[in-house]
Amino acid sequence: MKYIFIIFLNISLWACQTPEDKEDKKQTSEIEAEVDAVSISKENINKEFWNRLSRLKGKSFQGEVIEAPAGDDFRGKKLVMHVLDVKKDTIYIPFNVGENRSRTWILTKTKAGIQLKHDHRKEDGSEDELTMYGGTTPNTGLEGIAMFPADQETVDLLPGTATNLWWITVDDKLFTYNLRRIGSPVKFSIGFDLESPIDTPKPSWGWEGYVEE
């Protein structure tokens, strides 16, 4: 009997709703549907940018310093990037500086956008004390560029990086990796010639046994 009363009460309450109440609920449902649609469409964030990187899978390229502080350690070194693997949601790009093979850029699709992280390893393959810093694209960006402001994990790991901004550009001819600390004169930029692939370099430290799934 109690359950029959509850059902009757719910039906009565629904029947007592004014047209305005029903319209408000309809609008709320429509808004929720729009939010769901936006969430689903986030799979397409920087889609063309991601596709451009994906087409480089398996290829390696030599780079050069475009802009860096005087005496920067990258100057005069052989710079090589290798697009090791492209998965549905992750791209791995080892980046060698001379004989230093400690760096791998990892780009990952997330619900918020494309995330850039810097995987740093010691020569024995173990993680460096400073690793996995970076950020996530705050908007859809443009076809050939994605920007990554420093995230909270990065600021916690490296105090003073709150205004760090990394960005990557890619077109048919050039890939660039860039860093600027807003409020500071320091700028860093390196470019890789995509029209002249080179031989695959030695794997990054800690990635020697990597096998594509």
Disulfide bonds with the S-S distance in Angstrom:
none
